[in-house]
């Protein structure tokens, strides 16, 4: 797995051994970031795994990335990747399950971009957790959110989240919903 574009283009990322972490593929990451265009400000990578989405955002211009990951091997990979890429000063890693990381996320935000590609094997729990996040506090007005999901199973957020769907796309079995935070 590698960084697709930007200042870190071509640099490799380490991933935990085994099948517990399912990184977003290079093809899907490239498509997401082509759709997003320029990246600025703060980024949050939820269910971060290897951190590939957040590191891609840093490579493409994000000032700071916050990674939320609960699994020790993935957490260690994110820290190792930040060091080897030379971006550790621009990274915060929250080692916690997402439902317990709310306070830290709010404290470290708001974010101009929030990306997540949660584990498909836990999609119901992930959807519940994502629906309960304080989106209005997390995402800056005009900020964007990308929710990765299986193509045939888009994730739903509460209508009062302050987010509007901009588009939905699919690549093979993978899908993504692109949202934007609007004025209240």
C-alpha positions as a printed NumPy array, in Angstrom:
array([[  0.   ,   0.   ,   0.   ],
       [  1.314,   3.436,  -0.92 ],
       [  0.47 ,   7.132,  -0.906],
       [ -1.122,   7.953,  -4.266],
       [ -0.327,  11.663,  -4.781],
       [  1.034,  14.811,  -3.201],
       [  4.226,  15.495,  -1.276],
       [  4.437,  11.905,   0.015],
       [  3.572,  10.298,  -3.325],
       [  4.869,   6.752,  -3.747],
       [  5.825,   6.321,  -0.087],
       [  4.828,   2.95 ,   1.362],
       [  2.642,   2.424,   4.409],
       [  3.024,  -0.489,   6.8  ],
       [ -0.08 ,  -2.425,   7.795],
       [ -0.664,  -4.842,  10.663],
       [ -0.242,  -8.504,   9.808],
       [ -3.376, -10.595,   9.42 ],
       [ -6.857,  -9.911,   8.132],
       [ -8.193,  -7.741,  10.96 ],
       [ -7.389,  -4.524,   9.084],
       [ -8.937,  -4.082,   5.641],
       [ -7.297,  -0.99 ,   4.152],
       [ -9.166,   1.094,   1.611],
       [ -7.651,   0.074,  -1.728],
       [ -5.336,   2.385,  -3.662],
       [ -7.887,   2.585,  -6.478],
       [-10.72 ,   3.66 ,  -4.172],
       [ -8.527,   6.147,  -2.267],
       [ -7.371,   7.677,  -5.529],
       [-10.975,   8.052,  -6.688],
       [-12.1  ,   9.614,  -3.376],
       [ -9.339,  12.205,  -3.405],
       [ -9.802,  12.981,  -7.104],
       [-13.436,  13.779,  -6.327],
       [-12.515,  15.82 ,  -3.233],
       [ -9.894,  17.956,  -4.977],
       [ -7.636,  20.191,  -2.859],
       [ -7.383,  19.328,   0.843],
       [ -6.837,  21.996,   3.495],
       [ -7.081,  22.336,   7.242],
       [ -7.744,  19.567,   9.729],
       [ -8.732,  16.024,   8.804],
       [-10.139,  13.205,  10.935],
       [ -9.74 ,   9.566,   9.885],
       [-12.231,   7.423,  11.828],
       [-11.81 ,   3.646,  12.073],
       [ -8.366,   4.541,  10.753],
       [ -6.791,   1.078,  10.423],
       [ -3.456,   1.782,   8.717],
       [ -4.228,   5.501,   8.487],
       [ -4.049,   5.427,   4.689],
       [ -6.9  ,   7.92 ,   4.253],
       [ -5.495,  10.429,   6.721],
       [ -1.939,  10.116,   5.382],
       [ -3.245,  10.61 ,   1.843],
       [ -4.959,  13.804,   3.025],
       [ -1.729,  15.025,   4.682],
       [  0.171,  14.323,   1.471],
       [ -2.369,  16.391,  -0.467],
       [ -2.223,  19.485,   1.744],
       [ -4.042,  18.87 ,   5.035],
       [ -2.412,  20.733,   7.93 ],
       [ -3.132,  18.111,  10.605],
       [ -4.712,  14.655,  10.793],
       [ -6.444,  13.001,  13.735],
       [ -6.652,   9.209,  13.587],
       [ -9.12 ,   7.218,  15.706],
       [ -8.304,   3.525,  16.055],
       [ -8.867,   1.022,  18.852],
       [ -6.839,  -2.026,  17.745],
       [ -3.303,  -2.012,  19.152],
       [ -1.583,  -3.392,  15.983],
       [ -3.288,  -0.78 ,  13.769],
       [ -2.571,   1.99 ,  16.3  ],
       [  1.113,   0.984,  16.261],
       [  1.122,   0.976,  12.434],
       [ -0.282,   4.52 ,  12.344],
       [  2.409,   5.751,  14.746],
       [  5.132,   3.94 ,  12.753],
       [  3.81 ,   5.351,   9.466],
       [  3.729,   8.9  ,  10.876],
       [  7.366,   8.583,  11.961],
       [  8.627,   7.005,   8.736],
       [  6.788,   9.584,   6.614],
       [  8.185,  12.458,   8.708],
       [  4.734,  13.849,   9.605],
       [  4.485,  12.874,  13.29 ],
       [  4.245,  16.556,  14.323],
       [  1.119,  16.914,  12.153],
       [ -0.603,  13.821,  13.56 ],
       [ -2.726,  13.057,  16.623],
       [ -3.715,   9.452,  17.312],
       [ -6.629,   8.626,  19.592],
       [ -6.46 ,   4.992,  20.725],
       [-10.089,   4.33 ,  21.519],
       [-13.28 ,   2.932,  20.119],
       [-15.052,   5.672,  18.182],
       [-18.028,   5.821,  20.546],
       [-15.629,   6.718,  23.399],
       [-13.535,   9.167,  21.345],
       [-16.212,  11.851,  20.958],
       [-14.739,  14.238,  23.528],
       [-11.249,  13.988,  22.008],
       [-12.601,  14.445,  18.482],
       [-14.514,  17.582,  19.455],
       [-11.512,  18.967,  21.372],
       [ -9.166,  18.417,  18.398],
       [-11.643,  19.7  ,  15.762],
       [-13.481,  21.091,  13.956],
       [-12.483,  19.394,  10.73 ],
       [-12.569,  20.5  ,   7.12 ],
       [-12.584,  16.846,   6.07 ],
       [-13.717,  13.754,   7.909],
       [-13.154,  10.358,   6.245],
       [-14.143,   6.899,   7.345],
       [-14.231,   3.458,   5.828],
       [-15.467,   1.369,   8.779],
       [-15.066,  -2.395,   9.01 ],
       [-17.771,  -3.987,   6.9  ],
       [-18.059,  -6.889,   9.338],
       [-19.301,  -4.462,  12.034],
       [-21.371,  -2.179,   9.823],
       [-24.529,  -2.073,  11.978],
       [-22.571,  -1.025,  15.078],
       [-20.508,   1.454,  13.078],
       [-23.602,   3.02 ,  11.541],
       [-25.166,   3.458,  14.997],
       [-21.98 ,   5.062,  16.307],
       [-21.624,   7.369,  13.308],
       [-25.286,   8.41 ,  13.575],
       [-24.713,   9.482,  17.195],
       [-21.648,  11.664,  16.529],
       [-22.07 ,  15.422,  17.112],
       [-21.56 ,  16.283,  13.424],
       [-22.345,  19.983,  13.889],
       [-19.467,  20.209,  16.377],
       [-17.06 ,  18.034,  14.389],
       [-17.338,  19.357,  10.841],
       [-16.72 ,  23.02 ,  10.006],
       [-19.39 ,  24.743,   7.919],
       [-18.496,  23.939,   4.317],
       [-16.463,  20.948,   5.526],
       [-16.813,  17.585,   3.841],
       [-17.428,  14.023,   4.997],
       [-16.786,  10.808,   3.07 ],
       [-18.409,   7.619,   4.338],
       [-17.039,   4.425,   2.818],
       [-19.379,   1.439,   2.704],
       [-20.256,  -1.634,   0.663],
       [-21.768,  -0.557,  -2.662],
       [-25.157,  -2.063,  -1.847],
       [-25.271,  -0.801,   1.761],
       [-24.929,   3.   ,   2.042],
       [-24.56 ,   4.336,   5.576],
       [-27.337,   6.573,   6.856],
       [-26.924,   9.58 ,   9.148],
       [-29.595,  11.448,  11.072],
       [-31.291,  14.171,   9.003],
       [-30.478,  16.743,  11.709],
       [-26.716,  16.125,  11.394],
       [-26.345,  19.331,   9.358],
       [-24.917,  17.336,   6.441],
       [-26.297,  17.071,   2.928],
       [-25.456,  14.317,   0.457],
       [-23.48 ,  15.721,  -2.453],
       [-23.002,  12.435,  -4.311],
       [-22.733,   8.675,  -4.028],
       [-20.24 ,   6.659,  -6.032],
       [-19.152,   3.04 ,  -6.398],
       [-16.033,   1.15 ,  -7.476],
       [-16.395,  -2.635,  -7.634],
       [-17.917,  -3.712,  -4.292],
       [-16.933,  -0.445,  -2.576],
       [-19.153,   2.583,  -2.337],
       [-18.851,   6.033,  -0.836],
       [-21.233,   8.787,   0.138],
       [-19.889,  12.338,  -0.076],
       [-21.523,  14.884,   2.23 ],
       [-21.061,  18.562,   3.022],
       [-21.8  ,  20.494,   6.214],
       [-24.281,  23.283,   5.573],
       [-25.246,  26.39 ,   7.529],
       [-27.806,  25.709,  10.26 ]])
